[in-house]
């Protein structure tokens, strides 16, 4: 089940919450509704990686746990705040250049999603508990999309 709410709080923030799942197509469609067409493929890839991390690694795909996404647009800044109910994540201090550096390995995974997230978004921040990821995409940064 997907729950959607719209509450203006300072900026116009919308909220989507859903049970932990990897079936993310309808959620991504909702989150991308206001993204300019030329940026949709790139932002979809980054958001998909962030949502998979929250549902799979954060919530362990437990359908009793939810992932919540708050999102907002203010001028040329697109914001997403993704929260899970897991034990938290500590981003390695080198969480940028090498996708495999300092990231715990699980069954052959090597931090590819973290690398993609850092490439797609202009701002990437986890809260101290590691259960909330803040992402920002600037649409006027004068570069072409990485994915078309």
N, C-alpha and C positions, 0 to 999 in steps of 0.2 A: 504494500500500500504506500502511496505517495501522498504526503500532506503538504499543502501550499498555503502560505499566509502572506499577507501584505500589510505591514505596519510602518507608517512613516515615523522614523525616529531620527531627528536631525536630517540625515540624508534619507532618501527613499530606499529603505531596505526591504527586500522580500526574503522569505524563508521557504526552503524546501526541506523536508525530512523524509527519510525512507529507511526501511528495514535493510540491514546489511545484505547486499546482493551484488553480483557482478553484471546483472542485466541493467545497464546504465543508459541505454539509448534514449528512453523518454525523459530521463532526468537531464541528460546533456542537452537535448533539444530545448528544454525549458530554460536552462542556464545560458544558452547561446542565442536566445531569441532577439536580443538587442545588440548583438555583436555585428559590426560591419562584415559583409559577405567575404571580403578578401582576407579577413583574419579568422574566420570561423574554423577552418581546418586546423590551424595551429593551436588556437585556444582549446578546441575540442580535445586534441591530443594531450595537452597539459592538464586540463581538468579531468580527463579520463584517468590519467596516471594518479592524480591526487585522490580521486574518489575510490579507485581500486585500493590504494594504500590504506585509506581510512576503513573501508569495508573489510578487506582481506587481512591486513597486518594489524590494524587497530582493533577492530571488532571481531577478528578471527572468523568472519562470515557467520556470526551468531545472529540468526533472524530475530532474536529477542532484543538485540541492540540496534540502535539507529545511528545513521549518519545525518547530520544537519548541515545545511549549506545556507548561509545568509549571503545575499548578493545585492550590489548597488552600482549605479552609474552616476558619476558626478563629472560633468564636462567630458574630458577625454580620458578619464580614469575609470576603469572597470575593476570592481573589487569582489572577491569571494572569500568567505570565511568558512572553512570546512572543519567540523567538529565530529569526533568519534567518541565512543564510550570505552575505549581500550585502556591499556596500562600506561600509555604515553610513549613518545618517541624522542630521543635525543639526537638531533642532527649533528653529525660529525663536524668538527671545525673546518674540515676540508671539503665540505659538502658542495663543491662547485665544479672544479675542473675535471677530475678523474671520476667517472661514474662508479668505479669499483673501490675507490680508496676509502678505507675506514668504515665501510658499510658492512654490517653483519651479513653473512651469506646464508641463504635458505634455499636448499635444493637447486643450486645453480644460479640463483638470482644474484645480481651484483649491483644493485642500486641504479639500474637503468632509468627507473621511474623518477628518482630524485634528480638525476642528470637532466632528463627531459623537462621536468618542472622548472629547474633553474634556467634552462635555455629559453623557455617560452615566456615566463613571467618576468616583469621588471622588478618586482619586489616579492620576496619569499621569506616569511617569518613564522616560526613556531612559538607558541606560548611556553612558559616555563614548565608546565605539566606535560607538554608534548602531545596534547590531545586536540589542539586547535592550530590550524594552518591558515595564515593570511596570505592571500595572493593579490597582486595588483598588476594590471596590464595597461600600459600607456599606449593610446592609439595614435599619438602624434610624434612618436620617437624617430621618425624619418628613416626607418629601415623597412625593407620589404619583408613580408611574412616568410618564415622558414619553410612552411608547408603550404602547398596550394591545392 
